[in-house]
Amino acid sequence: MLEMVDDYVPLRRWAGGHRMTLYAWARPRSFPALPSPVPRYFDVAADARVLAHCHWHARPWAHPTLLALHGLEGSSTAHYMRGLADKAFRRGFNAVLLNQRNCGGTEHLSVGLYHSGLTADPAAVIRELVEVDGLPSIVVTGYSLGGNLAVKLAGEYGSGAPPQLRAVAAVSPTIDLARCVAALEQVHNRIYEWNFVINLKRRIRRKARAFPARYHLNGIRRIRSIRAFDDAFTAPLSGFRDAADYYERASAIRIADRIRVPTLIITAKDDPFIPAEQFRDPQVAGNPQITVVVTRSGGHCGFISAPAADDDGYWAERRVVEFAVSHATDSAAKVEAAEK
């Protein structure tokens, strides 16, 4: 279901795809009411451990939980991750902010790399939260690359999703990787690609220090694009033939038609490198479980409006949390009622 909305009004002075994207990335934020996070490690594979920063209520099993996934070269401390946690916690949710493999200073904890299709990690985290913690109600939300992971995970679950997974939400998701990388390679997007490539190369150098027998840096100086990086490192080190094979197999759009849990996608027509056309694909638009919200403005992971009394102006975060509340609070309420 494709839905054009008019209730998002961009902060006037920063309206426009590039301006909103850069402003959202650079603007400092603080969350004084959000309790300090509790670190928690999850063993997601024999050779991989990931770190989450968690905000728990006093009786976590009596509350719904938001599991948040960050974007390319982000971490649990990304502003939108903490913004989601702040809003969700105030609405009665636990918030689990998951670092992808190697992110958040954890390069030494996993032999392999994270990538856009590595859904096994959040699936392992969900399994532990359900089986060990007894959490009754979980909503997964992701931004950008994390959005692709969230949507792809829901597609892989299909009709076999755990009953505790109540909904999925994605903001500016890269669900068609080939199309998004092609957009990123446009001249007007060079600043974003340059920033991603610099950070990716730094991470590979840190991985080479941690695992010198596995990571070799031959030719790294010549890499100038995401595609070249994926050809040289992401694809061969993650079991893909090359970058093209990686983009095809890791894209959520291939299996979006299998999704059987309520799913919300938020994207903007003026996102510099997430073409809105991908969300009109029949795999997405033809699935009644998926609601795609396309705003006229918002940039990439921006969606900032004028703040109000109890609203800091981050519209997409608010919309995601409202969606989570509408699908996830009943199970937790039943648990709490049963305990009384």
C-alpha positions, 0 to 999 in steps of 0.5 A, spaced: 500 500 500 503 506 497 501 512 501 502 519 500 502 523 506 502 531 508 502 531 515 510 531 515 512 539 514 519 539 513 523 544 518 523 550 513 530 552 513 533 545 512 528 543 506 530 539 500 534 533 500 541 534 501 540 540 506 535 535 510 540 529 510 546 533 512 543 537 517 540 531 520 547 528 520 551 533 523 545 536 528 547 535 535 542 531 540 541 530 547 536 525 551 537 527 558 531 523 560 533 517 557 536 512 562 544 510 561 544 504 557 546 497 559 551 493 555 549 486 553 553 481 548 549 476 544 553 470 541 550 470 534 555 465 531 561 461 533 565 466 531 561 472 532 559 476 538 555 483 537 554 488 542 547 492 544 546 498 548 539 496 552 534 501 556 530 496 560 524 498 564 524 495 571 520 488 569 522 488 562 518 482 560 512 486 562 513 491 556 514 491 549 521 491 546 523 495 540 530 492 537 533 498 533 538 497 527 543 502 524 545 504 517 552 503 514 558 505 518 553 507 524 552 504 531 548 504 537 550 511 538 547 514 532 542 520 533 536 516 530 538 510 534 538 514 541 532 518 538 528 512 537 530 509 544 528 516 547 521 516 544 520 508 545 522 508 552 517 514 554 511 510 551 513 504 555 518 500 551 524 497 552 529 499 547 535 494 544 540 498 540 544 493 536 551 494 533 552 490 527 558 486 527 564 490 528 560 497 529 561 501 536 568 499 537 567 491 536 572 489 531 575 484 535 569 480 537 567 477 530 572 474 525 567 476 519 564 483 516 557 485 517 553 487 510 546 489 508 543 482 508 546 479 514 539 477 517 542 471 521 544 476 527 538 480 529 534 473 528 539 470 533 538 476 538 530 476 537 531 468 539 535 470 545 530 475 547 524 471 546 527 464 549 532 467 555 528 473 557 521 471 555 519 478 552 512 477 549 512 483 544 518 485 539 518 490 534 524 491 529 526 497 526 531 499 522 534 505 518 537 505 511 542 499 511 538 497 517 532 498 514 533 493 509 535 488 514 529 489 518 525 488 511 529 482 509 528 479 515 521 479 515 521 476 508 525 471 510 521 469 516 515 469 512 509 465 515 514 462 520 515 469 524 515 468 531 509 470 534 513 475 539 515 479 532 509 484 532 511 488 527 517 491 522 518 498 521 524 501 516 526 508 515 529 510 508 531 503 507 536 500 501 531 495 499 534 495 492 541 495 493 543 495 486 539 501 484 541 505 491 548 504 489 547 506 482 544 513 485 550 513 490 555 514 484 551 520 481 556 526 481 551 530 486 552 524 491 559 524 491 560 527 498 556 521 501 560 516 497 566 519 499 564 519 507 562 512 506 568 509 503 573 513 508 569 510 514 569 503 510 577 503 509 578 505 516 574 499 518 578 494 514 584 497 516 582 495 524 580 488 522 586 487 519 590 489 525 585 484 529 585 478 524 592 479 520 591 472 517 584 473 514 584 481 512 589 483 506 590 490 504 592 490 497 589 495 493 585 498 498 589 505 496 585 505 489 578 504 492 574 510 491 567 507 490 562 503 494 562 498 489 569 497 488 569 496 496 564 491 495 568 487 490 574 487 494 572 486 501 564 485 502 563 480 497 569 475 497 569 475 505 562 474 506 560 468 501 558 472 494 561 472 487 562 479 487 558 486 488 553 484 483 551 478 486 551 481 493 547 486 491 542 481 488 542 476 494 542 481 499 536 486 497 530 485 501 526 487 495 526 480 492 522 477 498 518 483 500 512 479 497 513 474 503 512 478 509 506 476 513 507 481 519 505 488 519 510 492 516 511 500 515 516 503 510 518 511 510 521 514 505 522 521 502 521 523 494 527 527 495 532 522 498 539 523 495 540 516 494 534 512 495 530 512 489 522 512 491 521 508 484 523 501 488 517 502 493 512 501 487 515 494 485 510 489 485 513 485 490 512 491 495 506 495 493 502 488 492 503 486 499 497 488 503 502 487 510 506 493 507 505 500 508 509 505 504 509 512 506 512 517 501 513 524 503 515 529 499 521 532 503 525 529 508 532 527 505 535 521 507 534 519 514 532 526 516 524 528 516 525 533 521 520 538 523 519 544 527 519 542 535 513 543 539 511 542 546 513 534 547 515 533 540 523 534 538 521 535 531 523 528 529 517 526 525 519 519 522 521 517 529 515 519 532 511 515 526 515 509 527 514 509 535 506 510 534 506 504 529 510 500 534 505 502 540 499 500 535 501 493 534 505 491 540 502 493 546 497 488 547 501 482 549 505 486 554 499 488 557 496 481 558 503 479 561 502 485 566 495 483 567 496 476 569 501 478 574 497 482 578 
